[in-house]
């Protein structure tokens, strides 16, 4: 059976999904047990505070730029950019599927991240200055960056020449999460393991969405345009090749002259 996805469309990788899921489970277990990654978290946080970059007021060089970098994983900023880009593609391609994919993936992402944050209830590093309780694991900004920009790159690959550069979308697919992680570390806003867990969770969600979409497209292609598979022809059906040959031979015998 052939793959029904458009040419050039990323179809999802079961191996990548499984590998990312294994790493995410291991990181989560380490966070819960206070293992080696947790000790590394404290060392990285202390180093970040030694730079003087964490804190409010943009009193040091690069503070403003670092705050802007984490916006690549902000739901309002990155979400607005991706919605506009996907909306333009939908209008050019005369389809609503990219926006439907975005809505479904964002809903699942928000539910999974919220459940993990509440369930694990990990405290934030010292760089977080918030009057409300902050649940740190996994990093929602990082998951958002991987999911939103990864989806945009996949949709643009499926709809080339629709007004959005495939090369730019592909670069943003990995550069936006990288900038988000860098800004979070240097601002001491998340533990390093929060960010690693967020990247892995984002990859799991993106790959799962692509695999589900590929399965849905194959099912539609198998069903045919009418939505149902055509019934197989019976052995004596005149429409089959053998029946047509037999009918033609009988006709020739009927037209033959008597000896």
BELVENSUL-V582486 format. One record per residue. N is the residue number from 1. RES is the residue in one small letter. PHI is phi in degrees with one decimal (* if undefined). Layout:
BEGIN
n = [N	N]
res = [RES	RES]
phi = [PHI	PHI]
END
This chain:
BEGIN
n = [1	2	3	4	5	6	7	8	9	10	11	12	13	14	15	16	17	18	19	20	21	22	23	24	25	26	27	28	29	30	31	32	33	34	35	36	37	38	39	40	41	42	43	44	45	46	47	48	49	50	51	52	53	54	55	56	57	58	59	60	61	62	63	64	65	66	67	68	69	70	71	72	73	74	75	76	77	78	79	80	81	82	83	84	85	86	87	88	89	90	91	92	93	94	95	96	97	98	99	100	101	102	103	104	105	106	107	108	109	110	111	112	113	114	115	116	117	118	119	120	121	122	123	124	125	126	127	128	129	130	131	132	133	134	135	136	137	138	139	140	141	142	143	144	145	146	147	148	149	150	151	152	153	154	155	156	157	158	159	160	161	162	163	164	165	166	167	168	169	170	171	172	173	174	175	176	177	178	179	180	181	182	183	184	185	186	187	188	189	190	191	192	193	194	195	196	197	198	199	200	201	202	203	204	205	206	207	208	209	210	211	212	213	214	215	216	217	218	219	220	221	222	223	224	225	226	227	228	229	230	231	232	233	234	235	236	237	238	239	240	241	242	243	244	245	246	247	248	249	250	251	252	253	254	255	256	257	258	259]
res = [x	x	x	x	x	x	x	x	x	x	x	x	x	x	x	x	x	x	x	x	x	x	x	x	x	x	x	x	x	x	x	x	x	x	x	x	x	x	x	x	x	x	x	x	x	x	x	x	x	x	x	x	x	x	x	x	x	x	x	x	x	x	x	x	x	x	x	x	x	x	x	x	x	x	x	x	x	x	x	x	x	x	x	x	x	x	x	x	x	x	x	x	x	x	x	x	x	x	x	x	x	x	x	x	x	x	x	x	x	x	x	x	x	x	x	x	x	x	x	x	x	x	x	x	x	x	x	x	x	x	x	x	x	x	x	x	x	x	x	x	x	x	x	x	x	x	x	x	x	x	x	x	x	x	x	x	x	x	x	x	x	x	x	x	x	x	x	x	x	x	x	x	x	x	x	x	x	x	x	x	x	x	x	x	x	x	x	x	x	x	x	x	x	x	x	x	x	x	x	x	x	x	x	x	x	x	x	x	x	x	x	x	x	x	x	x	x	x	x	x	x	x	x	x	x	x	x	x	x	x	x	x	x	x	x	x	x	x	x	x	x	x	x	x	x	x	x	x	x	x	x	x	x	x	x	x	x	x	x]
phi = [*	-83.6	-77.7	-88.4	-73.1	-60.0	-60.7	85.5	-81.3	-65.8	-94.8	90.7	-126.8	-60.3	-65.6	-65.4	-61.1	-64.6	-64.3	-64.1	-65.7	-62.8	-63.2	-61.0	-63.7	-65.4	-64.2	-62.5	-63.1	-64.7	-62.7	-67.7	-90.9	67.1	-83.1	-58.1	-63.9	-64.4	-67.2	-64.1	-54.7	-65.2	-65.3	-65.9	-63.8	-63.8	-64.8	-61.7	-67.3	-68.1	-76.4	80.6	-75.2	-62.5	128.2	-91.9	99.1	51.6	-82.6	-120.0	-58.6	76.1	-64.6	-62.9	-64.6	-66.0	-63.9	-71.8	-63.3	-69.9	-67.3	-64.4	-111.9	-83.9	-62.3	-72.5	-74.4	-64.5	-60.4	-64.3	-61.9	-67.8	-61.4	-62.9	-63.6	-69.2	-62.1	-64.8	-63.7	-60.5	-66.7	-70.8	-92.1	57.2	-149.8	-103.9	-58.1	-57.9	-71.1	-65.7	-61.1	-61.8	-62.9	-65.5	-67.3	-66.6	-64.1	-65.5	-61.1	-61.1	-66.9	-67.0	-63.9	-61.7	-63.0	-67.3	-61.8	-70.2	-68.0	-85.9	50.8	-84.8	-71.7	-89.9	-70.1	-68.1	-69.5	-81.6	-112.8	-138.2	-76.2	-102.2	-59.8	-116.6	-95.5	-92.5	-112.8	-85.1	-71.2	-65.1	-60.6	-69.3	-59.7	-60.5	-62.5	-63.9	-71.1	-66.1	-73.4	-66.8	-65.5	-60.4	-61.6	-67.1	-66.9	-63.4	-63.9	-79.3	-127.2	-68.1	58.7	-113.5	96.1	-121.7	-67.0	-67.6	-66.4	-63.8	-63.6	-66.7	-65.7	-65.1	-59.7	-110.3	-73.2	-62.6	-62.4	-63.8	-64.8	-62.2	-63.4	-60.8	-62.9	-65.4	-65.9	-71.3	-89.8	56.8	-95.2	-144.3	-69.6	-60.0	-68.4	-59.4	-72.6	-63.4	-62.1	-65.0	-62.7	-63.7	-63.8	-61.7	-63.0	-59.4	-66.4	-64.7	-66.7	-63.3	-64.7	-66.7	-66.6	-63.9	-65.3	-63.1	-62.7	-63.2	-66.8	-64.1	-63.6	-65.9	-65.6	-69.3	-71.0	88.2	-65.4	-85.0	91.4	-133.8	-77.9	-66.9	-70.2	-67.9	-74.1	-73.7	-63.7	-94.9	-66.2	-61.2	-75.9	-78.3	-62.9	-64.7	-66.1	-65.9	-63.6	-62.8	-65.5	-65.1	-64.4	-63.7	-65.2	-66.7	-65.8	-69.3	-88.2	-72.2	-77.2	-70.0	-80.1]
END
